[in-house]
Amino acid sequence: MHLKHLLRRLFSPLLGLFEGGNEPYQYKPSYRKILLVFALLFSALGAFVLWLALSAETLQLGYFLPVLVFGGIGLLSLLVGLLGTDRAVSRLWHSARSRDRR
């Protein structure tokens, strides 16, 4: 538990963006599980594109945009899924769902 507390303190500026607020929220344990699955998929996709970029005969900088996007989304989702509170998971989950409804 000590390591989790240390990591939460280290990433508190990032986690604070999702954990703040007083509004009511809905949380289901499946939200965290699905978020972690998507985090692993995005991280794997980013790692695969990075591997393709590094194994190419000529280094092309165009490969690194997907690495940054997919890797960033994967890392953010992994941090919120593992270290974030229920409010942070719910906020990330519902912000993605509300954009789909527009």
C-alpha positions as CSV (number, residue, x, y, z in Angstrom):
1,M,0.0,0.0,0.0
2,H,2.9,2.3,0.6
3,L,4.0,2.1,-3.1
4,K,0.5,3.0,-4.3
5,H,0.4,6.0,-1.9
6,L,3.8,7.2,-3.2
7,L,2.7,6.8,-6.9
8,R,-0.6,8.7,-6.2
9,R,1.4,11.5,-4.7
10,L,3.8,11.5,-7.7
11,F,1.0,11.6,-10.2
12,S,-1.3,13.8,-8.1
13,P,-1.3,16.8,-10.6
14,L,-2.5,14.5,-13.4
15,L,-5.0,12.6,-11.2
16,G,-6.3,15.8,-9.7
17,L,-7.7,16.8,-13.1
18,F,-10.1,13.8,-12.9
19,E,-10.7,13.5,-9.2
20,G,-11.9,17.1,-8.5
21,G,-15.5,18.2,-8.2
22,N,-18.5,17.8,-6.0
23,E,-21.0,16.6,-8.5
24,P,-22.6,13.2,-8.1
25,Y,-21.2,10.4,-10.1
26,Q,-22.1,6.9,-11.2
27,Y,-19.5,4.2,-10.8
28,K,-19.5,0.5,-11.5
29,P,-16.6,-1.9,-10.9
30,S,-16.8,-2.9,-14.6
31,Y,-15.8,0.7,-15.6
32,R,-12.4,0.2,-14.0
33,K,-11.9,-3.2,-15.6
34,I,-12.8,-2.0,-19.1
35,L,-10.6,1.1,-18.7
36,L,-7.7,-1.2,-17.8
37,V,-8.3,-3.5,-20.8
38,F,-8.4,-0.4,-23.1
39,A,-5.2,0.9,-21.5
40,L,-3.4,-2.3,-22.2
41,L,-4.7,-2.4,-25.8
42,F,-3.6,1.3,-26.5
43,S,-0.3,0.7,-24.8
44,A,0.3,-2.4,-26.9
45,L,-0.6,-0.6,-30.1
46,G,1.7,2.3,-29.2
47,A,4.6,-0.2,-28.4
48,F,3.9,-2.0,-31.7
49,V,4.2,1.2,-33.8
50,L,7.3,2.1,-31.9
51,W,8.8,-1.3,-32.7
52,L,7.9,-0.7,-36.4
53,A,9.5,2.7,-36.3
54,L,12.7,1.5,-34.8
55,S,13.0,-1.5,-37.0
56,A,12.5,0.4,-40.2
57,E,15.6,0.9,-42.4
58,T,15.2,4.6,-42.4
59,L,13.9,6.4,-39.3
60,Q,10.8,8.4,-40.2
61,L,9.4,10.9,-37.7
62,G,5.8,10.3,-38.9
63,Y,5.8,7.0,-37.0
64,F,6.2,8.8,-33.7
65,L,2.8,10.7,-33.8
66,P,0.8,7.5,-33.3
67,V,3.3,6.3,-30.7
68,L,2.6,9.5,-28.7
69,V,-1.1,9.4,-29.2
70,F,-1.7,5.7,-28.5
71,G,1.0,5.5,-25.8
72,G,-0.3,8.7,-24.1
73,I,-3.9,7.5,-24.0
74,G,-2.7,4.1,-22.8
75,L,-0.6,5.5,-20.1
76,L,-3.3,8.0,-18.9
77,S,-5.9,5.2,-18.8
78,L,-3.5,2.9,-17.0
79,L,-2.7,5.5,-14.3
80,V,-6.4,6.4,-13.7
81,G,-7.4,2.8,-13.8
82,L,-4.8,1.7,-11.3
83,L,-4.3,4.7,-9.1
84,G,-7.4,6.9,-9.5
85,T,-10.4,7.0,-7.3
86,D,-13.8,5.8,-8.3
87,R,-14.7,9.4,-9.1
88,A,-11.7,9.7,-11.5
89,V,-12.7,6.5,-13.3
90,S,-16.3,7.5,-13.5
91,R,-15.4,11.0,-14.8
92,L,-13.1,9.6,-17.5
93,W,-15.7,7.0,-18.5
94,H,-18.6,9.4,-18.6
95,S,-16.7,12.1,-20.5
96,A,-16.0,9.6,-23.3
97,R,-19.6,8.5,-23.3
98,S,-21.0,12.1,-23.4
99,R,-18.9,12.9,-26.5
100,D,-20.3,9.9,-28.2
101,R,-23.9,11.1,-27.7
102,R,-23.3,14.5,-29.4
